[in-house]
């Protein structure tokens, strides 16, 4: 369960970076 939590946090961070990058491009 701990590994899944860490994976979820990593995915959220990556998604956040992608969204910020897209907003920056726009």
C-alpha positions as CSV (number, residue, x, y, z in Angstrom):
1,X,0.0,0.0,0.0
2,X,2.9,2.4,0.8
3,X,4.4,1.9,-2.7
4,X,1.0,2.7,-4.3
5,X,0.8,5.9,-2.2
6,X,4.2,7.0,-3.3
7,X,3.3,6.2,-7.0
8,X,0.1,8.2,-6.7
9,X,2.1,11.2,-5.3
10,X,4.6,11.0,-8.1
11,X,1.8,10.8,-10.7
12,X,0.1,13.9,-9.2
13,X,3.4,15.8,-9.3
14,X,4.0,14.9,-12.9
15,X,0.5,15.9,-13.9
16,X,0.9,19.2,-12.0
17,X,4.2,19.9,-13.9
18,X,2.5,19.0,-17.3
19,X,-0.4,21.3,-16.5
20,X,1.9,24.2,-15.5
21,X,4.0,23.6,-18.7
22,X,0.9,23.7,-20.9
23,X,-0.3,26.9,-19.2
24,X,3.1,28.4,-19.6
25,X,3.1,27.6,-23.4
26,X,-0.4,29.2,-23.7
